[in-house]
């Protein structure tokens, strides 16, 4: 068992029952798919090996809160069938287009909340949640996942740090600028300010998972300024929809602040990914 007490980007404590709007990512699919950093192949390989799915081409995968398919698509060759579920129709449609463009034909794309999803018991060999577990009712979703898993099935939670929490000086500059223009600066923390909280691991234990394995993967990444601006637009705080009339002045302010920091418009960070893997209890 590999344990990291602080996790890959801190203790990851979030409200036990999150309170995020259902349409938080409405209209952001294009920016999300284009500018969000993909999971490294080393993590995908470790997930396949840990869950016993490497190269088998068998079994069934469910990807919860799938977004535009950043987990479902690279894992699709390892499974006979994939269910990819997200509550945002735009995300699901972008994932469907990406699958068609790359010749992936074994993904069943569905629009819906994970908390409301109905699925056959014992039907899935692997269930994944990528960079969205904090937005879900984790205890409920984990309990439902336990019933959907086959007897030797696995549940995997994937994610990474972001510029909201990163230690680089340029990331602090970006946060300060966005908070200055945001009507809801508290939302930068990506969680309600008050109320009881829990870690991902605590939610999994509550649902009955006990042997919790965790691995960390660090990948160096350098942003070009335009790429980073696109990433900001993909977030629920920095998007033009969220900022409204403040969007254009915020973007101009952010560009100027980042160019003052580095006139080349290049910004380096170490992206810390994590993989939490649990097996269905006997």
Secondary structure, 3 states (H helix, E strand, C coil): CCCCCCCCCCCCCEECCCCCCCCCCCCCHHHHHHHCCCCCHHHHHHHHHHCCCCCCCCCEEEEECCCCCCCHHHHHHHCCEEEEEECCHHHHHHHHHHHHHCCCCCEEEEECCHHHCCCCCCCEEEEEEECCHHHCCHHHHHHHHHHHEEEEEEEEEEEECCCCCCCCHHHHHHHHHHHHHCCCHHHHHCCCCCCCEECHHHHHHHCCCCCCEEEEEEEEEEEEHHHHHHHHHCCCCCCHHHHCCHHHHHHHHHHHHHHHHCCCCEEEEEEEEEEEEEECCC
